Each structure stands twice: as C-alpha cells, then as structure tokens.
Amino acid sequence: MKRIVLTGGGTAGHVTPNIALLPKLKEMGYEVHYIGSYDGIEKKLISDYDIPYYGVATGKLRRYIDPKNFSDPFRVIKGMREAKKYLKEIKPDIVFSKGGFVSVPVVRAAGRLKIPCIIHESDMTPGLANKLCIPIAKKVCCNFPETVASLPEGKAVLTGTPIREELMKGNKEAAYKLCGFNKDLPVLMVIGGSSGSVIINKEIREALPKLLTDFQVVHICGAGHVDNLLLTQKGYKQFEYLKSELKDVLAMADIVVSRAGANAICELLALKKPNLLIPLSARASRGDQILNASSFEAQGYSLVLQEEDMDVVSLTDKIYELYCNRGRYTENMNSSSQVDACNKIASLIEELSVPTVRVKK
C-alpha cells in the first residue's frame, strides 16, 4: 500500500483542495493520512472522510510586531518534533502540502527525513508559510502563469487548483426549487467569501430595486448577515452559507459576483461561470486577491471591480456588462489550461513518490 501525508490548514481554502484530491488518491491505491493543527478547521473538515488525523503544534509567523512572535517559533519547533515522530510512524512515500502555517513544521520535518514534498500555492505570490517550504519542495504547483517565473527554475508546475468532484455535479432544478425561482429571468449569484463581505452585502442590497427587474438574485451573505427585512422579497434568496446545496446553486447561476480568493475563482473557472470579481482591499490583506483578480482579468476569465471603486451604480453597471458579454468570458474559460488539476497533481505525486525504505528512524 502506497502512503501519502496531506497537510494544510488554518482556513478552509488550505483544506478543500486536499479533500478534492482524495478520490483520485484512493483510486491510485494510496493510503491517506493527514497532519494538521490540534484543533484547527482542518480537523473538523477531515473528520468526515475516515482518514487518520494527527495534530501538531503550530505558530503563526508574522511580519508585524506582536508578543506572540516570541513564543510561536518555539511552537513551530515543537510541531517539527511532533511531525517528525508521526512521519516516522506513517512512513509515507510523499507529502503534499496545501499551505497555511501548520504546513511549515510538517514540510520541514519531511525534508529532514528525505521524504519528497510537493506544495501547492494558490495565490499569485507565495505566502510566508509557503516561502519557508519552497526550498524543501521538489515541485510547487501554481494557479497562475505569472507565479511560474517567480519560483526557482524547474520547480514550478502550472496545474490550477484541485476542485471537489461534487461541485461539477450540480442539479439546477433542485436549486430552482430551493430558492423558489423560475426560469423566466437569469440568476445572479453573489458570494463574499467563506464568512461573507459586509460591503458587498450592503451594495448588492441597495442595488436590488434595479437588479430584480432583470435578474433573480441568490445571495450567500455569511453567518449573521441575513437581512430579515428582505426575507419575503420576491426574486431574492439569502443564505448564511451553503454546504451540499452549493453545487446546485452554482449550476443554476448564469453569472456570479465573488471575492477573489484563489480557490473560489478556480472553482468558477472549472465551472465556466462568467464572473465579476471584487477583491479584498489591500487595507485588509496582503493584496493577494487583487493580484489574483488582475491575472484572471488579463486572461479574459473575469471582469473586475476594485472594492474602493464600488458603489451601487458602478456595481450595477459591471453586473450588466458581465451579463451582456458572458459568452466571451465562457469562451475564454473553455480554452484555459488551468483545469484538470487533480490529474496533473496526481501524476506529479506518482512521479516523485519514493519507496518508504528511505524514511529512516
């Protein structure tokens, strides 16, 4: 039995691509193990898949002044010791990392044990955790052509992001029933990231009088962000979040307004959904969503509206522009090479896996 250790966590975006790989890995005959943090979101998400889970200490490495900067390096060192112990017990052929700070002790420990590692970078520019792992990695899987040139020669592979197989199997008829919509008007889907976006929620709701004359709107607004005053508004359906129903709503949507998180936009690309991206402002992030959106705009996959430029008028104009040109965006996405990520990554895993005898105690 071939063995692989998956790692990554801190946010759902560092876990769901690993989950998307599971069917392919099991088809290839791999026994899958997962190393994450003690109680991070990855532990909860992986618990549904009957995979052995191992928790290690982890610390966030910050570029800014914080008292935890003095204690967290010791947690990382502790995490490396724990990860090394688990890797010796598991004896994997390879480690695949989706990033996040929990991946640092795992990848570094694997490097010391001479276990080959593949890491995946979703954003155009690597985050700090992946920067610390790149020297150890045999290959770095990327979403964006621009990323390839910024990585060590021979390491970067343009793969795209693994997409959960169930997302490709949506039932639009089920979504029409769920939302109480009909087929007379097109459907606009709005999603502001895993926790919602206050500013996007506000502007979309203010734009509803205009939008609802031509669209039905399904709005995934985030926990605690449902507007009770609009619960009975015809043609407008709100959800805090969606789980199994997400695939159906995506299948129903004609166009999508979204944040520009790497996993989210890769899902839209895989589903060939014309989209308007509103990246998170650089004031609230390291600017990775802005770069992600810029790349997708340059490749002709997305229309972009910067958060600082957004108001009701500009948002409404962009939505109508997107809908009128939706065929062009779909055509561009159909010709993309950033698809079939699961098979591309699986081929790399098979190529770089080594016999477990290389893992020494």
Secondary structure, DSSP 8 states (H G I E B T S, - for coil): -EEEEEE--SSGGGTHHHHHHHHHHHHTTEEEEEEEESSSHHHHHHGGG---EEEE------SS--THHHHHHHHHHHHHHHHHHHHHHH--SEEEE--STTHHHHHHHHHHTT--EEEEE-SSS--HHHHHHTTT-SEEEES-HHHHHTS-TTTEEE------GGGGG--HHHHHHHHT--SSS-EEEEE--TT--HHHHHHHHHHHHHHTTT-EEEEE--TT---GGGTT-TTEEEES--STTHHHHHHH-SEEEE---HHHHHHHHHHT--EEE----GGGSSSHHHHHHHHHHHTTSEEE--GGG--HHHHHHHHHHHHHTHHHHHHHHHT-SS--HHHHHHHHHHHH---GGG---
